[in-house]
Amino acid sequence: MIERIPEELRGLYAHLNRSVRLYASLRWRLCPFEMIEGHVPESGVILDVGCGYGLLSNLIALRGKDRRVTGVDLSAKRIGVAQSTIRGRENIRFVEQDVNDLVLDACDAVIMSDFLHHIPLDVVRKLLVNVSEKMAQDGLLIIQDVDRKPRWKSWVAVGIDRSMNIGKKLYHRSRAELQSLLEDIGFCVESFPVHKGLPLSDVLFLGKKRTVKRET
């Protein structure tokens, strides 16, 4: 059973218009946010790329006072909404920025939830290489995206994406394709489905920088 959005998190969006509140509630029910948050380090610098209205970023910040969370998104409208939820908290901020221009500081964890299928392969590779170079040696890359299996759940995911991104090109990839890309860049990757109880074909990827053995 999918739990309702936590009261503390829901309260951050209570002042916003009904369409935003409904979107936040639907997004919560369709995405395994609590599972993602459970893998985030308890402290350190956390970057949420493609944060949208900031639902996941806010959850991460609320659940860990020692986390310093930055949410990044291209949409000025969504960043504006996200910024209105901060309410004086000092461990979270939101920045409007294109991933092509993303300048990263050292990160302990980087998160991308339902984001990579919105950008072409060359941009994905450039972004992931950038993340690999800036991530702490023991840092963690967390990616949640949709697989092409189970087929019916994949169709639902694609249908929802197309209805919400009319006229925009989407780049849905299989779990195997994305895992291969991550490994080619230099991540040690664990991936597993997280769509039980959900109508979408979500997969979670946990990536760590491959340790380079020194010659003796």
C-alpha positions as a Markdown table, in Angstrom:
| # | Residue | x | y | z |
|---|---|---|---|---|
| 1 | Met | 0.0 | 0.0 | 0.0 |
| 2 | Ile | 1.3 | 3.4 | -0.9 |
| 3 | Glu | 1.6 | 5.7 | 2.1 |
| 4 | Arg | 0.1 | 9.2 | 2.0 |
| 5 | Ile | 2.5 | 12.1 | 1.7 |
| 6 | Pro | 4.0 | 12.8 | 5.2 |
| 7 | Glu | 2.3 | 15.7 | 7.0 |
| 8 | Glu | 5.4 | 17.7 | 7.5 |
| 9 | Leu | 6.3 | 17.5 | 3.8 |
| 10 | Arg | 2.7 | 18.2 | 2.7 |
| 11 | Gly | 2.6 | 21.3 | 4.9 |
| 12 | Leu | 5.4 | 22.9 | 2.9 |
| 13 | Tyr | 3.1 | 23.0 | -0.1 |
| 14 | Ala | -0.1 | 23.9 | 1.7 |
| 15 | His | 0.1 | 27.6 | 0.7 |
| 16 | Leu | 0.3 | 26.8 | -3.0 |
| 17 | Asn | -2.5 | 26.6 | -5.5 |
| 18 | Arg | -4.6 | 23.4 | -5.9 |
| 19 | Ser | -2.9 | 22.2 | -9.1 |
| 20 | Val | 0.6 | 22.2 | -7.5 |
| 21 | Arg | -0.8 | 20.4 | -4.4 |
| 22 | Leu | -2.4 | 17.8 | -6.5 |
| 23 | Tyr | 0.7 | 17.4 | -8.6 |
| 24 | Ala | 2.8 | 16.9 | -5.4 |
| 25 | Ser | 0.4 | 14.3 | -4.1 |
| 26 | Leu | 0.3 | 12.4 | -7.4 |
| 27 | Arg | 4.1 | 12.6 | -7.7 |
| 28 | Trp | 4.5 | 11.2 | -4.2 |
| 29 | Arg | 2.2 | 8.3 | -5.0 |
| 30 | Leu | 3.9 | 7.4 | -8.3 |
| 31 | Cys | 7.6 | 7.7 | -7.2 |
| 32 | Pro | 9.5 | 5.6 | -4.5 |
| 33 | Phe | 10.8 | 8.7 | -2.8 |
| 34 | Glu | 11.1 | 7.2 | 0.7 |
| 35 | Met | 13.1 | 4.3 | -0.7 |
| 36 | Ile | 15.4 | 6.8 | -2.5 |
| 37 | Glu | 15.8 | 8.9 | 0.7 |
| 38 | Gly | 16.7 | 5.7 | 2.6 |
| 39 | His | 19.9 | 5.4 | 0.6 |
| 40 | Val | 21.0 | 9.0 | 1.0 |
| 41 | Pro | 23.9 | 9.6 | 3.4 |
| 42 | Glu | 22.8 | 11.0 | 6.8 |
| 43 | Ser | 25.1 | 14.0 | 6.4 |
| 44 | Gly | 27.1 | 15.9 | 3.8 |
| 45 | Val | 26.5 | 17.8 | 0.5 |
| 46 | Ile | 23.5 | 16.4 | -1.4 |
| 47 | Leu | 22.6 | 17.5 | -5.0 |
| 48 | Asp | 19.2 | 16.7 | -6.5 |
| 49 | Val | 19.5 | 17.3 | -10.3 |
| 50 | Gly | 16.1 | 17.9 | -12.1 |
| 51 | Cys | 14.4 | 18.6 | -8.7 |
| 52 | Gly | 11.2 | 20.0 | -10.2 |
| 53 | Tyr | 9.0 | 21.4 | -7.4 |
| 54 | Gly | 11.5 | 20.1 | -4.8 |
| 55 | Leu | 9.4 | 17.3 | -3.3 |
| 56 | Leu | 12.3 | 14.8 | -3.0 |
| 57 | Ser | 14.8 | 17.5 | -2.0 |
| 58 | Asn | 12.6 | 18.6 | 0.8 |
| 59 | Leu | 12.0 | 15.1 | 2.0 |
| 60 | Ile | 15.8 | 14.5 | 2.2 |
| 61 | Ala | 16.4 | 17.8 | 4.0 |
| 62 | Leu | 13.6 | 17.2 | 6.5 |
| 63 | Arg | 14.8 | 13.7 | 7.3 |
| 64 | Gly | 18.4 | 14.7 | 7.8 |
| 65 | Lys | 19.3 | 18.0 | 9.5 |
| 66 | Asp | 23.0 | 17.4 | 8.8 |
| 67 | Arg | 22.4 | 17.2 | 5.1 |
| 68 | Arg | 23.1 | 20.3 | 3.0 |
| 69 | Val | 20.7 | 19.9 | 0.0 |
| 70 | Thr | 20.7 | 21.7 | -3.3 |
| 71 | Gly | 17.9 | 21.2 | -5.8 |
| 72 | Val | 18.7 | 22.2 | -9.4 |
| 73 | Asp | 16.2 | 22.5 | -12.3 |
| 74 | Leu | 15.9 | 24.3 | -15.6 |
| 75 | Ser | 12.4 | 25.5 | -15.1 |
| 76 | Ala | 12.1 | 28.9 | -13.5 |
| 77 | Lys | 8.4 | 28.2 | -12.6 |
| 78 | Arg | 9.3 | 25.0 | -10.7 |
| 79 | Ile | 12.3 | 26.5 | -9.0 |
| 80 | Gly | 10.1 | 29.4 | -7.9 |
| 81 | Val | 7.6 | 27.0 | -6.3 |
| 82 | Ala | 10.4 | 25.0 | -4.7 |
| 83 | Gln | 12.0 | 28.2 | -3.2 |
| 84 | Ser | 8.7 | 29.1 | -1.7 |
| 85 | Thr | 8.8 | 25.9 | 0.4 |
| 86 | Ile | 12.1 | 26.6 | 2.1 |
| 87 | Arg | 10.6 | 28.7 | 4.9 |
| 88 | Gly | 13.8 | 29.8 | 6.6 |
| 89 | Arg | 15.4 | 26.4 | 6.7 |
| 90 | Glu | 19.2 | 26.6 | 6.3 |
| 91 | Asn | 20.0 | 23.1 | 5.0 |
| 92 | Ile | 18.2 | 23.4 | 1.7 |
| 93 | Arg | 18.3 | 25.7 | -1.4 |
| 94 | Phe | 17.0 | 25.6 | -4.9 |
| 95 | Val | 18.9 | 26.9 | -8.0 |
| 96 | Glu | 17.6 | 27.5 | -11.6 |
| 97 | Gln | 20.3 | 26.1 | -13.9 |
| 98 | Asp | 20.7 | 24.1 | -17.1 |
| 99 | Val | 22.6 | 20.8 | -16.7 |
| 100 | Asn | 24.8 | 21.9 | -19.6 |
| 101 | Asp | 26.1 | 24.7 | -17.5 |
| 102 | Leu | 26.2 | 22.9 | -14.2 |
| 103 | Val | 29.3 | 23.6 | -12.2 |
| 104 | Leu | 29.6 | 21.1 | -9.4 |
| 105 | Asp | 31.2 | 21.5 | -6.0 |
| 106 | Ala | 32.4 | 18.3 | -4.2 |
| 107 | Cys | 29.3 | 16.2 | -3.5 |
| 108 | Asp | 28.7 | 13.3 | -1.1 |
| 109 | Ala | 25.6 | 12.2 | -3.0 |
| 110 | Val | 24.0 | 13.1 | -6.4 |
| 111 | Ile | 20.4 | 12.2 | -7.1 |
| 112 | Met | 18.5 | 12.1 | -10.4 |
| 113 | Ser | 14.9 | 11.1 | -10.1 |
| 114 | Asp | 12.9 | 10.7 | -13.4 |
| 115 | Phe | 15.3 | 13.0 | -15.0 |
| 116 | Leu | 17.7 | 11.3 | -17.4 |
| 117 | His | 15.0 | 10.3 | -19.9 |
| 118 | His | 14.4 | 14.0 | -20.6 |
| 119 | Ile | 17.9 | 14.6 | -22.0 |
| 120 | Pro | 19.8 | 13.1 | -25.0 |
| 121 | Leu | 22.6 | 10.7 | -24.6 |
| 122 | Asp | 25.5 | 13.1 | -25.2 |
| 123 | Val | 24.2 | 15.4 | -22.4 |
| 124 | Val | 23.7 | 12.4 | -20.1 |
| 125 | Arg | 27.2 | 11.2 | -20.6 |
| 126 | Lys | 28.7 | 14.7 | -20.1 |
| 127 | Leu | 26.6 | 15.1 | -16.9 |
| 128 | Leu | 27.6 | 11.8 | -15.5 |
| 129 | Val | 31.3 | 12.3 | -16.2 |
| 130 | Asn | 31.1 | 15.7 | -14.5 |
| 131 | Val | 29.4 | 14.0 | -11.5 |
| 132 | Ser | 32.1 | 11.3 | -11.4 |
| 133 | Glu | 34.9 | 13.9 | -11.3 |
| 134 | Lys | 33.3 | 15.9 | -8.5 |
| 135 | Met | 31.9 | 13.2 | -6.3 |
| 136 | Ala | 33.7 | 12.3 | -3.1 |
| 137 | Gln | 35.6 | 9.0 | -3.4 |
| 138 | Asp | 33.0 | 7.3 | -1.0 |
| 139 | Gly | 30.1 | 9.3 | -2.5 |
| 140 | Leu | 27.0 | 7.9 | -4.0 |
| 141 | Leu | 25.1 | 8.4 | -7.2 |
| 142 | Ile | 21.4 | 7.6 | -7.0 |
| 143 | Ile | 19.4 | 7.4 | -10.2 |
| 144 | Gln | 15.7 | 6.5 | -10.4 |
| 145 | Asp | 14.3 | 6.1 | -13.9 |
| 146 | Val | 11.9 | 3.9 | -15.8 |
| 147 | Asp | 12.9 | 0.6 | -17.5 |
| 148 | Arg | 11.3 | -0.9 | -20.6 |
| 149 | Lys | 10.1 | -3.8 | -18.6 |
| 150 | Pro | 7.5 | -4.9 | -17.5 |
| 151 | Arg | 6.2 | -3.8 | -20.8 |
| 152 | Trp | 2.7 | -2.6 | -19.6 |
| 153 | Lys | 4.2 | -0.5 | -16.8 |
| 154 | Ser | 6.7 | 1.0 | -19.3 |
| 155 | Trp | 3.8 | 2.0 | -21.6 |
| 156 | Val | 2.0 | 3.7 | -18.7 |
| 157 | Ala | 5.2 | 5.6 | -17.8 |
| 158 | Val | 5.8 | 6.7 | -21.4 |
| 159 | Gly | 2.1 | 7.7 | -21.7 |
| 160 | Ile | 2.2 | 9.8 | -18.6 |
| 161 | Asp | 5.5 | 11.4 | -19.7 |
| 162 | Arg | 4.2 | 12.3 | -23.1 |
| 163 | Ser | 1.0 | 13.8 | -21.7 |
| 164 | Met | 3.0 | 16.1 | -19.4 |
| 165 | Asn | 5.7 | 17.0 | -21.9 |
| 166 | Ile | 3.7 | 17.7 | -25.1 |
| 167 | Gly | 6.0 | 18.6 | -28.0 |
| 168 | Lys | 9.2 | 17.7 | -26.1 |
| 169 | Lys | 11.4 | 14.8 | -27.1 |
| 170 | Leu | 11.9 | 12.0 | -24.6 |
| 171 | Tyr | 14.7 | 9.4 | -24.4 |
| 172 | His | 13.5 | 6.4 | -22.5 |
| 173 | Arg | 16.3 | 3.8 | -22.0 |
| 174 | Ser | 16.4 | 0.3 | -20.7 |
| 175 | Arg | 17.9 | -0.7 | -17.4 |
| 176 | Ala | 20.7 | -2.5 | -19.2 |
| 177 | Glu | 21.6 | 0.5 | -21.4 |
| 178 | Leu | 21.8 | 2.9 | -18.5 |
| 179 | Gln | 23.8 | 0.5 | -16.3 |
| 180 | Ser | 26.2 | -0.1 | -19.2 |
| 181 | Leu | 26.7 | 3.6 | -19.6 |
| 182 | Leu | 27.4 | 4.1 | -15.9 |
| 183 | Glu | 29.9 | 1.3 | -15.8 |
| 184 | Asp | 31.6 | 2.6 | -19.0 |
| 185 | Ile | 32.1 | 6.0 | -17.3 |
| 186 | Gly | 33.6 | 4.4 | -14.2 |
| 187 | Phe | 30.9 | 3.6 | -11.7 |
| 188 | Cys | 30.4 | 0.4 | -9.8 |
| 189 | Val | 26.7 | 0.0 | -10.1 |
| 190 | Glu | 23.9 | -1.9 | -8.3 |
| 191 | Ser | 20.5 | -1.7 | -9.9 |
| 192 | Phe | 17.1 | -3.2 | -8.9 |
| 193 | Pro | 13.4 | -2.7 | -9.7 |
| 194 | Val | 11.4 | -0.5 | -7.2 |
| 195 | His | 8.0 | -0.6 | -8.9 |
| 196 | Lys | 6.2 | -3.1 | -6.6 |
| 197 | Gly | 2.8 | -1.6 | -5.9 |
| 198 | Leu | 3.4 | 1.2 | -8.5 |
| 199 | Pro | 2.0 | 1.3 | -12.0 |
| 200 | Leu | 5.4 | 2.5 | -13.5 |
| 201 | Ser | 8.5 | 0.5 | -14.3 |
| 202 | Asp | 10.8 | 2.2 | -11.9 |
| 203 | Val | 14.4 | 1.1 | -11.4 |
| 204 | Leu | 16.9 | 2.3 | -8.9 |
| 205 | Phe | 20.6 | 2.6 | -9.7 |
| 206 | Leu | 23.2 | 3.0 | -6.9 |
| 207 | Gly | 26.6 | 4.0 | -8.2 |
| 208 | Lys | 30.0 | 4.4 | -6.5 |
| 209 | Lys | 33.3 | 5.6 | -8.1 |
| 210 | Arg | 35.4 | 2.6 | -9.0 |
| 211 | Thr | 38.5 | 2.4 | -6.8 |
| 212 | Val | 41.7 | 2.7 | -8.7 |
| 213 | Lys | 44.3 | 0.3 | -7.4 |
| 214 | Arg | 47.8 | 1.7 | -7.0 |
| 215 | Glu | 50.7 | -0.2 | -8.2 |
| 216 | Thr | 53.2 | -1.3 | -5.5 |
